[in-house]
Amino acid sequence: MKYEWKKQEKHLYGAKKKAEIVKVPPQKFLTIKGEGNPNNQEFSERVGVLYPVAWNIKMGFKKFYKEHPELQADFEYSEFAIFPLEGIWSTKNVDDITDKESFEYKIMLRQPDWITQEMFETAVAAVAKKEPNELLKELCFETLEDGTCVQILHLGSFDDEPASFQKMDQFVKENGYTRKSYQHREIYLNDARKTAPEKRRTILRYQVE
């Protein structure tokens, strides 16, 4: 059976256009850090290095499952769909959080819970052998836990996100929560490179207490 995040985790990826509280459990990710304007080439290069490794992990696990029938009972799923791109964003300029040149980010692709550090290292080595890239050395495999968060589905351009954040902030205030930091998460439900700005669907999320 194939694990599909759209079906199995609707509470995390089926965000609504109204703000809501969600509990985010520990999750595993391929990550890479960067800073500066996301419209720059450097950002695209960092995004680009994630996908070959994620694909290698996916296909490697599928092959492993087929070749080890004696271990199949240990896994509920035989394969999985690639998760959507995510980003954790912060800034060095808290006086102007729209200053893109001051952005700090961690771009990432989630991995199923059963993927291991060893599988990650094997995939990185395989990709490096086939497509050498210095950025592969910056990739990390880590577990992140956001806990209690507020989230909303933002429709439209990334530049229009402040309006959605205002709705989230108002919801947080009205429901007795406090935002924990300037840091926030974005989950890109479609490919920004192939999607018109007005049709982009992005989940915005930040931690509260």
Protein Blocks (a to p, Z undefined) as FASTA:
>chain_A
ZZdfklmmmmlmmccfbdcddddddddddddddedjfkbmklmmmmmmmmmmmmmmmmmm
mmmmmmmmmlmmmpmbfbdcddddddddddfblklmklmklpccdddddddfkbcfklmm
mmmmmmmmmmgcfklmmpccddddebjadddddedjfklmmmmmmmmmmmmmmnopacfb
fbdcdddfbdfklgcfklpccddddddZZ
